Amino acid sequence: MDSEQVMVATVRRRGNTYDRGVNSGKRRDIPMANHLTPTELARESGLERRDVIVKCVELGVPIFNGKIDKTLFLSSMAEPPSGISPQAHAARA
């Protein structure tokens, strides 16, 4: 079998059938969410750890099991908060 192929396994559980892809061993084949701790995210975003947590609460970005989705956090930081015009947001920055 070619190493680029992805095998599919069928799993039966309580009468339901689920298809589950089995990766061929290359992690880059399947995109994965990038969840970081507040400390790791602070290093990557140039903020303090406390500021990352405050921004998550302000922007409604969930912290689940001590991890934050990096993509969601950064995209939330880039867009203006709802109820504030883009001009007002630019003036605050």
C-alpha positions as CSV (number, residue, x, y, z in Angstrom):
1,M,0.0,0.0,0.0
2,D,1.3,3.5,-0.9
3,S,2.3,5.5,2.2
4,E,0.2,8.5,1.1
5,Q,-3.1,6.5,1.3
6,V,-5.4,6.8,4.3
7,M,-7.1,3.6,5.5
8,V,-10.7,3.8,6.8
9,A,-11.8,1.6,9.6
10,T,-15.4,1.0,10.5
11,V,-16.2,1.0,14.2
12,R,-19.5,-0.4,15.6
13,R,-20.7,0.9,18.9
14,R,-24.2,0.4,20.3
15,G,-25.8,-0.2,16.9
16,N,-24.2,3.0,15.3
17,T,-21.5,2.9,12.7
18,Y,-18.7,5.4,12.7
19,D,-16.0,5.8,10.0
20,R,-12.7,6.7,11.5
21,G,-9.7,7.6,9.3
22,V,-6.4,6.0,10.2
23,N,-3.5,8.3,9.3
24,S,-0.7,6.9,7.3
25,G,1.8,8.1,9.8
26,K,2.3,11.7,8.5
27,R,0.9,14.2,10.9
28,R,0.7,16.9,8.2
29,D,-1.9,14.9,6.3
30,I,-4.7,15.8,8.7
31,P,-5.0,19.4,10.0
32,M,-5.2,19.6,13.7
33,A,-6.2,22.3,16.1
34,N,-3.4,24.0,17.9
35,H,-4.3,24.3,21.6
36,L,-1.8,26.0,23.9
37,T,-1.6,26.9,27.5
38,P,-2.0,30.6,28.4
39,T,1.8,30.7,29.1
40,E,2.6,29.3,25.6
41,L,0.1,31.5,23.9
42,A,1.5,34.6,25.7
43,R,5.0,33.8,24.4
44,E,3.7,33.4,20.8
45,S,1.4,36.5,20.9
46,G,3.7,38.9,22.7
47,L,1.3,39.4,25.6
48,E,1.6,38.6,29.3
49,R,0.0,35.4,30.6
50,R,-2.6,37.3,32.6
51,D,-3.4,39.5,29.6
52,V,-4.1,36.4,27.5
53,I,-6.6,35.1,30.1
54,V,-8.3,38.5,30.4
55,K,-8.6,38.7,26.6
56,C,-10.1,35.3,26.4
57,V,-12.8,36.3,28.9
58,E,-13.4,39.6,27.2
59,L,-13.6,38.1,23.7
60,G,-15.5,34.9,24.7
61,V,-12.6,32.5,23.7
62,P,-13.1,29.3,25.7
63,I,-10.3,27.9,27.9
64,F,-10.9,24.2,28.1
65,N,-8.8,22.0,30.3
66,G,-6.3,24.8,30.6
67,K,-5.8,25.1,26.8
68,I,-6.8,27.8,24.3
69,D,-7.2,27.4,20.6
70,K,-4.5,29.5,19.1
71,T,-6.2,30.2,15.8
72,L,-9.5,31.2,17.5
73,F,-7.7,33.5,20.0
74,L,-5.6,35.3,17.3
75,S,-8.6,35.7,14.9
76,S,-10.7,37.1,17.8
77,M,-7.9,39.5,18.6
78,A,-7.8,40.7,15.0
79,E,-11.5,41.4,14.6
80,P,-13.2,44.4,16.2
81,P,-15.5,43.6,19.1
82,S,-19.2,43.5,18.3
83,G,-21.0,46.8,19.0
84,I,-17.8,48.9,18.3
85,S,-17.2,50.5,14.9
86,P,-14.0,49.6,13.1
87,Q,-12.8,53.2,13.3
88,A,-13.3,53.2,17.1
89,H,-11.5,49.9,17.4
90,A,-8.5,51.3,15.4
91,A,-8.4,54.4,17.6
92,R,-8.2,52.2,20.7
93,A,-5.3,50.1,19.3
